Each structure stands twice: as structure tokens, then as C-alpha cells.
Amino acid sequence: MTVILRQGQRRYREYADPNIGFGWLRLIGATTVVVDHSWPILDPSRLTIFPASWDASPGYVALMAFFAMSGYQISQSWASDPSWWRFSAKRVLRIFPPVLVVVAALVFVIGPLFTTLSAGEYWSDKQTWRYFVGTSLLFLLQHELPGVFVDNPYPWSVNGSLWTLPMEVIGYVLVLAVGLLLLLGLGRWFVFPVLAALLVADSRIQATMGYHGDVGSLIEVPLGSTVAFMVPFAMGMVVFAFRDRIPLNPWVALGLLGLWIAVHQTPLDRYVLAVMATYGAIVWAHHWPRRLEVDGRWIFGSYGMYIWGFPVQQLIIIAGVDDPWVLAALAVPAAYLCGVASWVFVEVPTQRLRRHLKKPLRGGPPAAAAPPGRAEPEVRRAGTPPAGPPRSRW
């Protein structure tokens, strides 16, 4: 037994903390989205960097992986502390402060500087204030600020990346609802009917990267795309719920990538894509090379990079850039720096407020708080095997 444990520890030391792996993958995904946006933001007739005949988008694949990782990590967060109010407060502290900052910057700084309207017209326009209030609330998301970026090739949105954030919040609600049902006595197998219902709905709506489906919207949130993204989110929930039974094998992940390439442009594409993005993201997060374990401030800025990337690109276009490759080359480092700044000056300080969300003591001293860079639970030192699963129906 001792020999087996030592072998397992040696093998585990090859890999970084999974939180580091998730951080790297999210940063790579945010970079992919910024690069992929560089083509349609200059030529709205295009949807992606790839030719239209390929019917594929690296940015869309990155979004699928984002939602899959969220399904896994948010389930992990609930399992570590199944309190509905603390869970909700943590989610609010995580998603809203960076959005409030970027929205305020757009309305009160970038807007007045780059609007084609006079100052009086800009501040007296109801759309200015509707954008500030509605977009800050996410579910009343607005896309246009009066006179801002109207002479750019893509004048219909000052920040086109924000449209997926309400769907992320819906995912949080899904984890909360399922978690509460599990607390009432349902077994973890309940996640399968949830996933099955989403798969059935998705197969009927058939939303894609360029089509939201014809089922309308929930306020300003397209329902078809929401269902499509909730499929990998729910798959991430399943992988977490059965993490003791689902092996994380890199060779299987590579096989799924090959399978997706083979069945792309067939009816199986949407299903294999969701499975590939989900399993692949979670596998690589748990098999991230330990030598790439770096200070979190350099990799945990993916959220800020994602929400700042689009307005940064619009500003670079105003400066005269009209080549997508040049735009991508300039926008990626600029958006990355915005992401680092968002992490250091907005996200870390607001996540420190979590210390006020105290868990009731159940004997023994309280556990040490996780460092701000490890936003989700199950944090451990690199090179040590993970502890057993938390005492939860998950």
C-alpha cells in the first residue's frame, strides 16, 4: 500500500494544481476569443477567423470549454460549502464587480471621449443611462452607446463579449437548484436527467455560432444559445459529480478531438463538440505541467481580458488599424494587461470580502482561507495528492 501511495504521489507531482491548469486554459480561451473577434469586428460579413466553408470557430469552441469548466468548478464551489446564501454571495462577488468597472469606463470615460454627439446630447440621451443600468444588471444588456464607435466597421455593439455573461449566471442558478435538490435527498444521478433535458432541447433548437435559434429571448438573453452553452455546463457538472468514476485520460481527450474533427459538418457535430470541449478542458486542467505553475496574478486575469477585449479592439480600430492580423497582434497584449489590472485591482479586493461570509464552526479550528488567486475550492499545494471527496451528495 505504501508503495502504491508513493507512486501516486510521484505521478501527481508531475502536474500543477488544477486551479493553475484551469487558469491557464481560461487565459488561452480568452486569447482565442480576442483573436477570433479580430475578423468580424473589421468585416461583419465574417463570423470567425476561419473561412465560412469550414463552418467552425475557435472562439466558439473556447466558449464551450469556458462553460464546461464553469460547470465543474461551480459545482466544486457548492460541494465545499452547500449554503445557498453564501454560494449566491460568492457568485455575485465574482461576476459583477469587473462588469461594473468596464461598464462604468465605457459610459463615463470612453463614451464621452469617442462619441460623435455633443456632450449635452450624449448625457441627455436615455440610451446612455439605459446602457449603464441595464448592462450592469446583465439581464437587461444593452449593446449601443449613443454615437460611440458608430463609424467603425462594427457599430452595433461597444462590447460584444458581454452577451454570454447572463448565461453564466443562469448556470450558477442551475448549480444552486440542483444542489438544493441533492440536499433534500436526491442522489447525484439526478444530474443526468438535467443533462438529458438540455440535450433534447438543444437538438430541437439547433442554435449554432451564427444562429440563436427561433425560440426567442429571456429579456435580452437568447434562449437557443443559452441552451447550447448549458449543455457543456451540465456536462461539467456531471464530470464533477462522478469524478470518482470518470477517469481523466489525456489520450481519450485527444481521441475526442480527432472524433470531433472527423464528424464536423455532420449532425453529430454539436454533441461531439460539447463532449470534446468538456472532457478535454477538465482533463488538461488536471494534467497541466507543473513547470508552468506560476504566480496567479499572471494567469487569473482571463475574465478581465475577455470583457475588455472587445472595446480595446474598437479603440484600436479608431486609431486606424484595418488589418485583422495587426489588430489581433495589438489587441491581445492590450487586453491581457487590462485583464491583469482587473484581477489585481478589482477581482482580488472584492474576493477578499468573502472572509465576511463565515461558515459555522463544527468543532476544531476554522480552515485557512484560500488565497484570492484560487477563486474556487479544493485548493491544495502543488505536488500533493488531493484529499478525499467532500462530504456532499456531489
Secondary structure, DSSP 8 states (H G I E B T S, - for coil): -HHHHHHHHHHHTTB--HHHHHHHHHHHHHHHHHHHHTTTTT-TT--SSS-GGG---HHHHHHHHHHHHHHHHHHHHHHH---HHHHHHHHHHHHHHHHHHHHHHIIIIIHHHHBSS-HHHHHH-HHHHHHHHHHHHSTT-----TTBTTTSS-TT-S-GGGGGHHHHHHHHHHHHHHHHHHHTT--GGGHHHHHHHHHHHHHHH--BTTB--SS-EETTEEHHHHHHHHHHHHHHHHHHHTTTTS---HHHHHHHHHHHHHHTTSTTHHHHHHHHHHHHHHHHHHT-BGGG---GGGTTTHHHHHHHHHHHHHHHHHTT---HHHHHHHHHHHHHHHHHHHIIIIIHHHHGGGGGS-----SS-------TT--SS----TTS------SS--
